[in-house]
Amino acid sequence: MKNNLMIFCLALCMLPTYLHAGTGQNLKPAYQSSQGQNTRSAEPIPAGTIIPISLNSASRSDKTGSRTVVSATVMQDVPLGAGETLRRGSKLTGHVVAAIPSGEGSDEARISFQFDQVLLGDRTVPITTNLRAVASPHAVLEASPQPNSGEVIDYEIEIGGDQISYGEGAPVMVGSQVVGTYASHGVLANPDQNLVTACGVTKDSNARPQASWLFSVNAYGSYGFDDLKILHSGSTDPAGEATLTSNGKAVKLGKGSAMLLRVDGSGPEEAQARTTLSRGAE
Protein backbone atom coordinates (compact mmCIF):
# COMPACT_ATOMS: atom_id res chain seq x y z
CA MET A 1 0.00 0.00 0.00
CA LYS A 2 2.82 2.35 0.94
CA ASN A 3 4.61 1.66 -2.37
CA ASN A 4 1.44 2.41 -4.33
CA LEU A 5 1.04 5.73 -2.54
CA MET A 6 4.61 6.75 -3.36
CA ILE A 7 4.13 5.87 -7.05
CA PHE A 8 0.92 7.93 -7.13
CA CYS A 9 2.64 10.98 -5.63
CA LEU A 10 5.53 10.67 -8.08
CA ALA A 11 3.10 10.53 -10.96
CA LEU A 12 1.41 13.76 -9.80
CA CYS A 13 4.78 15.53 -9.57
CA MET A 14 5.71 14.46 -13.09
CA LEU A 15 2.35 15.38 -14.64
CA PRO A 16 3.21 19.05 -15.51
CA THR A 17 6.38 17.88 -17.25
CA TYR A 18 4.46 15.42 -19.42
CA LEU A 19 1.82 18.01 -20.26
CA HIS A 20 4.38 20.64 -21.38
CA ALA A 21 6.36 18.01 -23.25
CA GLY A 22 3.20 17.19 -25.18
CA THR A 23 2.58 20.83 -26.11
CA GLY A 24 6.22 21.60 -26.91
CA GLN A 25 6.38 24.28 -24.18
CA ASN A 26 8.87 24.72 -21.38
CA LEU A 27 8.14 26.67 -18.20
CA LYS A 28 11.72 27.61 -17.32
CA PRO A 29 12.65 29.44 -20.57
CA ALA A 30 9.28 31.25 -20.51
CA TYR A 31 10.03 32.58 -16.99
CA GLN A 32 13.52 33.69 -18.00
CA SER A 33 12.18 35.47 -21.07
CA SER A 34 9.65 37.39 -18.99
CA GLN A 35 12.36 38.32 -16.51
CA GLY A 36 14.60 39.56 -19.31
CA GLN A 37 11.77 41.61 -20.78
CA ASN A 38 11.25 43.40 -17.47
CA THR A 39 14.98 44.18 -17.34
CA ARG A 40 14.94 45.62 -20.87
CA SER A 41 11.89 47.80 -20.22
CA ALA A 42 13.31 49.23 -16.98
CA GLU A 43 14.90 52.64 -17.51
CA PRO A 44 18.49 53.00 -16.23
CA ILE A 45 17.61 56.59 -15.24
CA PRO A 46 13.90 56.79 -14.33
CA ALA A 47 11.69 59.37 -16.03
CA GLY A 48 11.25 62.39 -13.78
CA THR A 49 14.83 62.33 -12.49
CA ILE A 50 16.35 65.81 -12.23
CA ILE A 51 20.02 66.19 -13.15
CA PRO A 52 22.00 69.36 -12.28
CA ILE A 53 24.84 70.01 -14.71
CA SER A 54 27.56 72.52 -15.56
CA LEU A 55 28.61 73.14 -19.18
CA ASN A 56 32.19 72.21 -20.05
CA SER A 57 32.45 74.65 -22.96
CA ALA A 58 30.82 77.81 -24.30
CA SER A 59 28.17 78.06 -27.04
CA ARG A 60 27.00 81.14 -28.96
CA SER A 61 24.20 81.62 -31.45
CA ASP A 62 26.48 83.75 -33.67
CA LYS A 63 29.54 81.49 -33.62
CA THR A 64 28.58 77.90 -32.84
CA GLY A 65 27.60 75.67 -35.75
CA SER A 66 24.94 72.99 -35.83
CA ARG A 67 26.11 69.48 -34.84
CA THR A 68 28.75 71.02 -32.53
CA VAL A 69 29.29 68.69 -29.60
CA VAL A 70 28.02 69.89 -26.23
CA SER A 71 29.31 68.34 -23.02
CA ALA A 72 28.47 68.83 -19.36
CA THR A 73 29.32 67.49 -15.92
CA VAL A 74 26.88 66.26 -13.28
CA MET A 75 27.41 68.48 -10.22
CA GLN A 76 25.76 66.42 -7.46
CA ASP A 77 25.06 62.76 -6.73
CA VAL A 78 21.63 62.02 -8.23
CA PRO A 79 19.53 59.31 -6.50
CA LEU A 80 17.92 56.92 -8.99
CA GLY A 81 16.06 54.66 -6.57
CA ALA A 82 16.71 51.03 -5.65
CA GLY A 83 20.05 52.07 -4.16
CA GLU A 84 21.40 53.33 -7.54
CA THR A 85 23.10 56.70 -7.99
CA LEU A 86 24.26 58.81 -10.92
CA ARG A 87 27.55 60.01 -9.50
CA ARG A 88 28.79 63.57 -9.33
CA GLY A 89 31.36 64.08 -12.06
CA SER A 90 29.56 61.88 -14.60
CA LYS A 91 29.54 63.26 -18.15
CA LEU A 92 26.64 64.12 -20.45
CA THR A 93 27.13 64.72 -24.15
CA GLY A 94 24.87 66.12 -26.83
CA HIS A 95 24.94 68.49 -29.76
CA VAL A 96 23.75 71.85 -31.06
CA VAL A 97 20.73 71.37 -33.31
CA ALA A 98 20.65 74.91 -34.73
CA ALA A 99 22.20 78.32 -34.05
CA ILE A 100 20.55 81.40 -35.53
CA PRO A 101 22.07 84.87 -35.00
CA SER A 102 19.87 87.94 -34.81
CA GLY A 103 19.38 89.89 -38.04
CA GLU A 104 18.70 86.86 -40.22
CA GLY A 105 15.04 87.64 -40.79
CA SER A 106 14.45 88.36 -37.10
CA ASP A 107 15.78 90.44 -34.24
CA GLU A 108 15.64 87.30 -32.10
CA ALA A 109 18.75 85.14 -31.77
CA ARG A 110 18.26 81.44 -31.04
CA ILE A 111 20.25 78.37 -30.17
CA SER A 112 18.78 74.87 -29.93
CA PHE A 113 20.52 71.87 -28.41
CA GLN A 114 19.85 68.47 -26.92
CA PHE A 115 21.66 66.01 -24.68
CA ASP A 116 21.90 62.53 -26.19
CA GLN A 117 23.69 60.34 -23.66
CA VAL A 118 25.08 60.12 -20.16
CA LEU A 119 27.90 58.05 -18.69
CA LEU A 120 26.31 55.92 -15.95
CA GLY A 121 29.08 54.03 -14.19
CA ASP A 122 30.96 52.19 -16.94
CA ARG A 123 28.20 52.30 -19.57
CA THR A 124 26.86 54.97 -21.90
CA VAL A 125 23.08 55.40 -21.70
CA PRO A 126 20.95 57.15 -24.37
CA ILE A 127 18.83 59.84 -22.78
CA THR A 128 16.07 62.36 -23.53
CA THR A 129 15.69 65.40 -21.28
CA ASN A 130 13.90 68.71 -21.04
CA LEU A 131 15.32 71.96 -19.68
CA ARG A 132 13.87 73.27 -16.42
CA ALA A 133 16.30 76.07 -15.63
CA VAL A 134 19.51 77.68 -16.85
CA ALA A 135 21.86 79.99 -14.93
CA SER A 136 24.86 82.10 -15.88
CA PRO A 137 28.34 81.42 -14.43
CA HIS A 138 27.93 84.60 -12.36
CA ALA A 139 24.64 83.33 -10.87
CA VAL A 140 26.38 80.06 -10.00
CA LEU A 141 29.20 81.93 -8.27
CA GLU A 142 26.74 84.05 -6.31
CA ALA A 143 24.94 80.94 -5.02
CA SER A 144 28.09 78.97 -4.17
CA PRO A 145 29.16 78.70 -0.52
CA GLN A 146 31.86 81.30 0.14
CA PRO A 147 34.53 81.01 2.87
CA ASN A 148 34.23 83.60 5.61
CA SER A 149 37.08 83.83 8.10
CA GLY A 150 37.92 80.19 7.46
CA GLU A 151 34.33 79.05 7.91
CA VAL A 152 31.43 78.46 5.52
CA ILE A 153 28.65 81.04 5.70
CA ASP A 154 25.70 79.64 7.64
CA TYR A 155 23.05 80.80 5.15
CA GLU A 156 23.08 81.30 1.41
CA ILE A 157 20.49 82.16 -1.24
CA GLU A 158 20.02 79.56 -3.95
CA ILE A 159 19.56 80.29 -7.67
CA GLY A 160 15.87 81.15 -7.66
CA GLY A 161 15.56 82.56 -4.15
CA ASP A 162 15.38 79.67 -1.65
CA GLN A 163 17.39 80.08 1.54
CA ILE A 164 19.67 77.23 2.54
CA SER A 165 21.62 76.50 5.70
CA TYR A 166 24.80 74.71 4.65
CA GLY A 167 25.88 71.59 6.46
CA GLU A 168 25.02 67.91 6.07
CA GLY A 169 21.29 67.50 6.72
CA ALA A 170 20.72 71.25 7.17
CA PRO A 171 17.28 72.56 6.10
CA VAL A 172 16.38 74.21 2.80
CA MET A 173 13.70 76.88 3.29
CA VAL A 174 11.07 78.45 1.06
CA GLY A 175 9.83 81.23 3.33
CA SER A 176 9.18 79.49 6.64
CA GLN A 177 8.62 76.07 5.08
CA VAL A 178 11.29 73.37 5.06
CA VAL A 179 11.29 71.85 1.56
CA GLY A 180 14.43 69.74 1.63
CA THR A 181 17.86 69.19 3.09
CA TYR A 182 21.42 69.93 2.13
CA ALA A 183 23.40 66.83 1.24
CA SER A 184 26.94 66.50 -0.05
CA HIS A 185 27.47 69.11 -2.80
CA GLY A 186 23.85 70.23 -3.08
CA VAL A 187 20.16 70.18 -2.21
CA LEU A 188 17.88 67.13 -2.05
CA ALA A 189 14.16 67.93 -2.09
CA ASN A 190 10.83 67.29 -3.83
CA PRO A 191 9.61 69.91 -6.34
CA ASP A 192 6.03 71.16 -6.36
CA GLN A 193 3.37 68.97 -7.96
CA ASN A 194 0.98 69.52 -10.90
CA LEU A 195 2.08 73.00 -11.89
CA VAL A 196 2.92 74.17 -15.39
CA THR A 197 5.22 77.08 -16.12
CA ALA A 198 5.22 79.51 -19.02
CA CYS A 199 8.03 77.62 -20.74
CA GLY A 200 5.94 74.46 -20.79
CA VAL A 201 7.75 72.45 -18.13
CA THR A 202 5.58 70.39 -15.81
CA LYS A 203 6.52 70.48 -12.16
CA ASP A 204 6.09 67.10 -10.56
CA SER A 205 6.69 65.30 -7.30
CA ASN A 206 8.56 62.01 -7.17
CA ALA A 207 8.76 59.45 -4.39
CA ARG A 208 12.52 59.93 -4.11
CA PRO A 209 14.14 63.31 -3.40
CA GLN A 210 15.56 65.18 -6.36
CA ALA A 211 19.01 66.75 -6.71
CA SER A 212 19.01 70.48 -7.51
CA TRP A 213 22.61 71.43 -6.58
CA LEU A 214 22.72 75.26 -6.20
CA PHE A 215 19.25 75.79 -7.70
CA SER A 216 16.13 76.51 -5.70
CA VAL A 217 13.85 73.51 -5.34
CA ASN A 218 11.28 74.98 -7.74
CA ALA A 219 13.64 76.91 -10.02
CA TYR A 220 12.34 77.39 -13.58
CA GLY A 221 13.46 79.62 -16.40
CA SER A 222 16.57 81.75 -16.86
CA TYR A 223 18.73 83.24 -14.10
CA GLY A 224 21.61 85.72 -14.27
CA PHE A 225 21.34 86.56 -17.98
CA ASP A 226 20.39 90.03 -19.27
CA ASP A 227 17.93 88.88 -21.91
CA LEU A 228 17.64 85.14 -22.23
CA LYS A 229 14.48 83.04 -22.26
CA ILE A 230 13.65 79.37 -22.59
CA LEU A 231 11.50 79.37 -25.72
CA HIS A 232 11.13 75.58 -25.82
CA SER A 233 12.04 73.22 -22.99
CA GLY A 234 11.99 69.96 -24.95
CA SER A 235 9.12 68.46 -22.95
CA THR A 236 6.94 68.54 -26.10
CA ASP A 237 7.79 68.00 -29.79
CA PRO A 238 10.55 68.27 -30.74
CA ALA A 239 11.14 66.20 -27.60
CA GLY A 240 14.52 66.59 -25.95
CA GLU A 241 15.38 69.74 -27.92
CA ALA A 242 15.70 72.92 -25.87
CA THR A 243 15.71 76.37 -27.48
CA LEU A 244 17.03 79.56 -25.89
CA THR A 245 16.31 83.02 -27.32
CA SER A 246 17.52 86.58 -26.88
CA ASN A 247 16.19 89.79 -28.44
CA GLY A 248 18.78 91.88 -30.23
CA LYS A 249 21.74 90.05 -28.71
CA ALA A 250 23.52 86.79 -29.34
CA VAL A 251 22.62 83.90 -27.09
CA LYS A 252 25.75 83.32 -25.04
CA LEU A 253 26.15 80.27 -22.83
CA GLY A 254 29.52 80.58 -21.15
CA LYS A 255 31.58 77.71 -19.83
CA GLY A 256 30.33 77.02 -16.31
CA SER A 257 26.73 77.90 -17.10
CA ALA A 258 24.44 75.63 -15.12
CA MET A 259 21.27 73.77 -16.03
CA LEU A 260 18.61 71.65 -14.41
CA LEU A 261 17.54 68.83 -16.72
CA ARG A 262 14.54 66.57 -16.23
CA VAL A 263 14.79 63.08 -17.71
CA ASP A 264 11.91 62.03 -19.97
CA GLY A 265 13.39 58.64 -20.88
CA SER A 266 16.62 56.65 -20.98
CA GLY A 267 18.01 53.37 -22.25
CA PRO A 268 17.86 51.36 -25.51
CA GLU A 269 14.27 52.41 -26.24
CA GLU A 270 15.37 56.04 -26.35
CA ALA A 271 18.09 55.19 -28.87
CA GLN A 272 15.57 53.33 -31.03
CA ALA A 273 13.09 56.20 -30.85
CA ARG A 274 15.73 58.70 -31.94
CA THR A 275 16.77 56.50 -34.85
CA THR A 276 13.17 56.23 -36.00
CA LEU A 277 12.65 60.00 -35.77
CA SER A 278 15.83 60.78 -37.70
CA ARG A 279 14.88 58.37 -40.48
CA GLY A 280 11.43 59.90 -40.68
CA ALA A 281 12.96 63.37 -41.08
CA GLU A 282 15.12 62.31 -44.04
N, C-alpha and C positions, 0 to 999 in steps of 0.2 A: 504493500500500500504506500509505504514511504517512498519507494523508488518511482512509483507512478506519479506521485505528487511532484517530485523533483523534475520529472520529464515534462509534466504539464507546465510548470513554471518556466522552464527553459524555452519551451515552445512559445509562450507568451512574449518572452523577452526578444526572441528572434523574429517575431511576426512583422514589426516595422521594417526590418531589413529585407525580408522577402517581398513585402509590398512595394518598397521603393526599387528593388531590383527588377520587379516585374514592370514598373512604369518607366524604368531607365533614369530615375531621379536619384539624387544623393543629397542628404540633409546637410552634411558638413560643408561641401563647397558652396551651397546656397547661403549658409550662415556667414561664411567668410566673404562672399560677394557683397552681401548686405552691409557687413561691417566696413568693407572697403569703400562702398558708396557713401556711407556717412562720413568717412574720413575725407573723401574728395570734396564733398559738398561743404564741409566746415571751412570757414574763412580763417586764414592765418591771423589776420588782423580784423576783428569783428567790425561790422558796419556800425557807425556811431562813435567810433574811437576818435578822440581829438589828439592831434600830434602838433606840438609846438616846435618850430624850426627856425633856423637862422640861415640866410643865404650865404653861400660861399663865394659868390662873385656878383658883380654889378650887371644890371640890364637897363637899357634905355630904348625908348621908342624911336629915337632918331639915329641910333647907331647899331643896335642889335638886330641881326638878321633872323628870319624864320629858320627853324630847325636848330638854332643855337642851343647847346646843352645847358641846362640849368641844374645846379646841384645845391643841396642844403644839408644841414646837420641837425639831428634831433637834439634838443637842448635839455630834456628832462626824461627820466625813466617813465615810460608810458605803460600802465597796467592794462593787460589784455584779457584778464580773467583766467580761471583755471590755473593760477600760479605762473602764467606766462608774462613776460615783460619785453617790450621794445626798448632796448637800452639807450641811454643817453650816449651820444656820439655816433649813433647809427646814421647811415647816409641815405638820402633820397635823391633820385635823379629824374629829370624830365626834360622838356624842351620848350622853346618859344614857338608858339603856333603862328603868330603874326605880330608885326611891329609897324605901326602907322604913325608917322610924325604929323604934327599939325600943319595945316596949309595945303595938304593934298585933298582938296575938296571939302575940307572941314577945319574949323578952328580947334577941334578936339583931337588930342593925341591919344593913341591907344597902344596897349601891349597885351597880348593874350598868351597864356602859357598853361602847361599842365604838368603834373608830376606823374610819372609812369611806373616807377618801381622803388622799392625800399629794401635795404639790406637788413634782413631779420636773422640775427645770429650768423650762420654760415651759408644762408640761402638768399637768393634774390626773389622777391615776391612782387608780381604785378599789382598795381594799386590804382584806384580811382578816388579822387578827393574833391571836396569843394572848399572854397576859401571863406573862412569866417572873419578873419581880421588880419590887417597888415600894419606894421609899425616901422617908422624910420629908425636908423641907427641911433639918432639922438634921443628918441623916445625910449629906446631900449636902455641907453645909458642912464637916463633920468630915473628909470624904474629899478635899476640894479642896486643891490645893497652897497653902500659906500662906507669905507672905514672911517671911524671917528675916534680919534685919540686911541687907536689900537683896538677899538671895539666896533662891532657892527651896530648901526643905528637900530634902535628898538622897533621903530615904525617906518613904513615906507608906503608910497602910493603906487599902486600897480598901473599898468597901461590900461586906461579905461576908468580909473577912479577908485577902485576898491582899496581899502586900507589893510595892510598886512603887518603882523608882528612876526619878525624873523626869529627862527629857532625851531628845531625839530618838534613838530606837533603844535606849534603856535597857531592861534586862530587867524582866519581871514574874514574880514568884516565888510559887509555892505550896509552902511549906516550902523545900526545897533545889532544887526543880525549876523550871527556866525554862519558862513556859507561853506567853509572848508577849512583845511589845515595846511600849514607849510611843511612840506616834506623836503628831502634832499634835492636841492637845486630848483625848487619851484612849488607851485600850488597844486593841491589835489582837492577837487570839489565837484559838485554836480551842478551843471548849468540849469537855467530855468526851463520849464516844460511848455510845449504847445504855443510858442510864440513865433511870429514870423517877422523878420526885419525888412526894411526897404530894399535891401540888396538880394532878397529872396532866399535867405538862409533860414532854415527851420531850427529853432532852439529846441533841444530835447533833453530829457533826463534819462540817464542810464543807471543800471543797478550798481555798476562799479564807478568809483570816482574817476574823474577825468583830469588829465595833466594840462595845465595852462601856463606853466613857467612864470613869466613876468607879467602876463596878461591878467586883467580882471576876469573873474569867473564868467561873466556874461558879456565879454568884449565882442563887439561886432563893428565892422567898418574899418576906416582908415584913421591912423593916429600918427601925429608928428609930421605930416606932410602939409605943404601950403595949399595945394589944390589937387588932391588925388581922391578918386572915388572908386569903389568896387562896382563896376557896371554890371558884371555877370559873375556870380560866385562859382558856377559849375555844378550846382545842385540840380539844374534842369538842362535840357538839351541846348548846346552841346555839353553833355555831361563830362565833368572832370576838367573843363576848360574855363579858367578864370580870366576875366578881362578887367584891366585897370585903365582909367581915363583921367585926362587932365585938360582943362580948357586953356588954350593959348601957350602952354608950356609942354616941354617933353616930359613923358613919364620917366622918372628916374628912380630906380630901385638900387640903392647902394649896397655894397657888400656889408653884411651885418644887419640888413633889414630883417625883421622878424615876421613870422606868419603863424596863424593858427589854422590848421587844416582839419577837416572832418572827413573821415573815411566813409565812402559810400560802398566800397566793395574791394576785395583783395583775393589773390590766388589765381589758379589756372583759368577759372571762368571769366575773370576780368581780361586776361590775355586773349581768350577766344573772342570775347565781345568786341574788343578793340580791333582785332583782325577782321571780323565781319564788317564793322563799321567802315574801316579803311577801304575794304574791297568794294563796299557799296558806294563809296564816294568817288571811285575811279571811273 
